[in-house]
Amino acid sequence: MLKKLFIFILMMTVIMGNVFAQDDESEESPQKAQNRISISAGYFEFAYERVISSDFSTLFSVSYNTWFLADTLSIAAKSRWYPGGGSFFLDLGLGYSYGYDMAQEFGDAMMDVFLIMMTGGLILLNPEFEYENKKYNSNDFYRHGLLISPGFGFNVDIGKPDHFYMPIAFGADIRITKYITPLIYFRIGFSYAF
């Protein structure tokens, strides 16, 4: 089911990218804006994009996501490719991420409970296990590390051409620390080009 949903979303973004593609074939058209500032919700992000050509741009973003099991504050530099110069894009970013991953900590705690049950409580006499138990009680679940951020989406031109956009993006922020923490996102927002 998830595979079919992913394929459907990918096909729709490609179709939407072609439907909302911008024509730049006319030599009389004014020069397109080279800078874009955007703010997105759903997974809060503030971004500055510098358009290098109709096919490529670079992006600097600061984003924050909070779920009930994990959160992340991220700073990333991204490269964005617009196949055919349309509104559809693919991007890849590298950066820094800080946050917690309660799901991983919960899994570790459940493994400890399993070990206690299997050993009849004898593992509690092990000093190393006591240290691990103190870790859970300290609420020290925050981690920081390398961020890899692949994604795709499209910029829908709204209002005055080449000034206002509605960026729609799908992707994942993957924090690489002691544990790998992937956070999938969907963003929709507002962008101004100048």
RACORVEN-V572333 format. One record per backbone hydrogen bond with DSSP energy under -0.5 kcal/mol. CO is the residue of the C=O (numbers start at 1). NH is the residue of the N-H. If there is no record, write none. Layout:
co->CO nh->NH
co->CO nh->NH
//
This chain:
co->1 nh->5
co->2 nh->6
co->3 nh->7
co->4 nh->8
co->5 nh->9
co->6 nh->10
co->7 nh->11
co->8 nh->12
co->9 nh->13
co->10 nh->14
co->11 nh->15
co->12 nh->16
co->13 nh->17
co->14 nh->18
co->15 nh->19
co->16 nh->20
co->17 nh->87
co->18 nh->21
co->26 nh->29
co->34 nh->51
co->35 nh->194
co->36 nh->49
co->37 nh->192
co->38 nh->47
co->39 nh->190
co->40 nh->45
co->41 nh->188
co->44 nh->64
co->45 nh->40
co->46 nh->62
co->47 nh->38
co->48 nh->60
co->49 nh->36
co->49 nh->51
co->50 nh->52
co->50 nh->58
co->55 nh->82
co->56 nh->52
co->56 nh->53
co->57 nh->80
co->58 nh->50
co->59 nh->78
co->60 nh->48
co->61 nh->76
co->62 nh->46
co->63 nh->74
co->65 nh->72
co->69 nh->102
co->69 nh->103
co->70 nh->67
co->72 nh->65
co->73 nh->98
co->74 nh->63
co->75 nh->96
co->76 nh->61
co->77 nh->94
co->78 nh->59
co->79 nh->92
co->80 nh->57
co->81 nh->83
co->81 nh->90
co->82 nh->85
co->83 nh->86
co->87 nh->155
co->89 nh->153
co->90 nh->81
co->91 nh->151
co->92 nh->79
co->93 nh->149
co->94 nh->77
co->95 nh->147
co->96 nh->75
co->97 nh->145
co->98 nh->73
co->99 nh->143
co->100 nh->71
co->101 nh->105
co->102 nh->106
co->103 nh->107
co->104 nh->108
co->105 nh->109
co->106 nh->110
co->107 nh->111
co->108 nh->112
co->109 nh->113
co->110 nh->114
co->111 nh->115
co->112 nh->116
co->113 nh->117
co->114 nh->118
co->115 nh->119
co->116 nh->121
co->117 nh->120
co->119 nh->122
co->121 nh->124
co->122 nh->125
co->123 nh->126
co->126 nh->130
co->127 nh->131
co->128 nh->132
co->129 nh->133
co->130 nh->134
co->131 nh->135
co->132 nh->136
co->133 nh->137
co->134 nh->138
co->135 nh->140
co->136 nh->139
co->139 nh->141
co->141 nh->101
co->143 nh->99
co->145 nh->97
co->146 nh->176
co->147 nh->95
co->148 nh->174
co->149 nh->93
co->150 nh->172
co->151 nh->91
co->152 nh->170
co->153 nh->89
co->154 nh->156
co->154 nh->168
co->155 nh->157
co->156 nh->166
co->158 nh->164
co->160 nh->163
co->160 nh->164
co->163 nh->193
co->164 nh->158
co->165 nh->167
co->165 nh->191
co->166 nh->156
co->167 nh->189
co->168 nh->154
co->169 nh->187
co->170 nh->152
co->171 nh->185
co->172 nh->174
co->173 nh->175
co->173 nh->183
co->174 nh->148
co->174 nh->176
co->175 nh->177
co->175 nh->181
co->176 nh->146
co->179 nh->177
co->179 nh->181
co->180 nh->182
co->181 nh->175
co->182 nh->184
co->183 nh->173
co->185 nh->171
co->187 nh->169
co->188 nh->41
co->190 nh->39
co->191 nh->165
co->192 nh->37
//
